[in-house]
Amino acid sequence: MNPHPIQTWHRLVASVDPSGLDELLADDTVFFSPIVHTPQRGKALAKAYLAAALQVFSNPSFRYVREIIGPSDAMLEFETEVDGVLVNGVDIIKWNESGKIVEFKVMLRPLKAIGLIHERMGAMLAAKHPG
């Protein structure tokens, strides 16, 4: 039996290792970013955004503080500090019957945190996919 998708996600976050995203994401995954107004469709785009997020958010202060898990979706609330700014957010994750993530939505607060993460994610994505 395959591990639960949320267990797998927690393992990837803890190890800051995006290599497991290929196995975890469905080909038709849709990623909703708090910094881009259009949905990012497909495994390649979702993987790029999630890999960048793992790097931007990975620090000793990152932690999930609440989880609500249902049969095919979950909400994971997190907190972290980035450059002295407390970032509070929610990952809303939906998976299919095969345990592959089909939708990943990130919501952030406060506004100051959104600006900071926008800057960091933009730099990270530009470095991985120059011009």
C-alpha positions in Angstrom: 0.0 0.0 0.0 1.3 3.5 -0.9 1.9 6.0 1.9 -0.8 8.6 2.4 -0.1 11.7 0.2 0.0 14.0 3.2 2.6 11.7 4.8 4.7 11.8 1.6 4.3 15.6 1.5 5.5 15.9 5.1 8.5 13.8 4.3 9.4 16.0 1.3 9.0 19.2 3.4 11.2 17.7 6.2 13.9 16.7 3.8 13.6 19.7 1.6 13.9 17.3 -1.3 11.8 18.0 -4.4 12.8 14.8 -6.1 9.7 13.0 -4.7 7.3 15.5 -6.4 7.4 13.6 -9.7 5.8 10.5 -7.9 3.5 12.6 -5.7 1.9 14.9 -8.4 -0.6 13.8 -11.0 0.1 14.8 -14.6 -2.8 17.1 -14.6 -2.0 18.8 -11.3 -3.2 22.4 -10.9 -1.2 24.7 -8.6 -2.8 27.9 -7.2 -0.1 30.4 -6.1 -0.7 33.3 -3.7 1.5 35.4 -6.0 0.3 34.5 -9.5 -3.3 35.2 -10.4 -3.7 32.3 -13.0 -3.7 28.6 -12.1 -0.5 26.8 -13.0 -1.6 23.7 -14.9 0.4 20.5 -15.3 3.0 18.6 -13.3 6.0 20.5 -14.7 4.7 23.9 -13.5 3.3 22.6 -10.2 6.7 20.9 -9.5 8.6 24.1 -10.3 6.5 26.2 -7.9 6.5 23.6 -5.2 10.3 23.0 -5.5 10.9 26.8 -5.2 8.5 27.0 -2.2 10.4 24.2 -0.5 13.6 26.3 -0.8 12.0 29.6 0.2 10.1 28.3 3.2 12.7 25.8 4.4 14.2 27.1 7.6 14.2 25.9 11.3 11.1 28.0 12.1 8.8 26.3 9.5 6.1 24.2 11.1 2.6 23.0 10.4 0.4 24.1 13.3 -2.9 22.6 12.3 -4.2 19.9 9.9 -7.6 19.0 8.8 -7.6 15.8 6.7 -10.5 14.3 4.9 -10.8 11.3 2.5 -9.5 13.1 -0.5 -8.3 16.5 0.6 -6.5 18.3 3.4 -5.8 21.8 4.8 -2.5 22.3 6.5 -1.9 25.6 8.3 1.8 26.6 8.6 3.9 29.3 10.2 7.4 30.4 9.5 9.6 33.4 9.8 11.4 34.8 6.7 13.6 37.8 7.1 12.0 38.7 10.4 8.5 38.5 9.0 6.1 36.0 10.5 4.4 34.2 7.6 1.1 32.4 8.2 -0.4 30.3 5.5 -2.5 27.4 4.4 -1.9 24.6 2.0 -5.1 23.2 0.6 -4.3 19.8 -1.1 -6.6 17.5 -3.1 -5.6 14.1 -4.3 -7.1 11.4 -6.6 -8.0 7.8 -5.8 -4.4 6.8 -6.7 -3.0 9.1 -4.0 -1.6 11.6 -6.5 -2.0 15.3 -5.8 -4.4 16.9 -8.4 -4.7 20.3 -6.8 -2.4 22.4 -4.5 -3.5 25.8 -3.3 -1.4 28.1 -1.1 -2.9 31.1 0.8 -0.7 33.5 2.8 -1.0 36.3 5.3 -0.3 39.1 6.2 0.2 41.4 3.2 3.8 42.1 4.1 4.5 38.4 4.0 2.9 38.1 0.5 5.2 40.8 -0.8 8.3 39.1 0.7 7.4 35.6 -0.6 6.6 37.1 -4.1 10.1 38.6 -4.2 11.8 35.3 -3.0 9.7 33.0 -5.2 10.2 35.2 -8.3 14.0 35.1 -7.8 14.0 31.4 -7.2 11.9 30.6 -10.3 13.9 33.0 -12.5 17.1 31.3 -11.4 15.7 27.9 -12.4 14.1 29.1 -15.7 16.1 32.1 -16.9 14.7 34.3 -19.7 
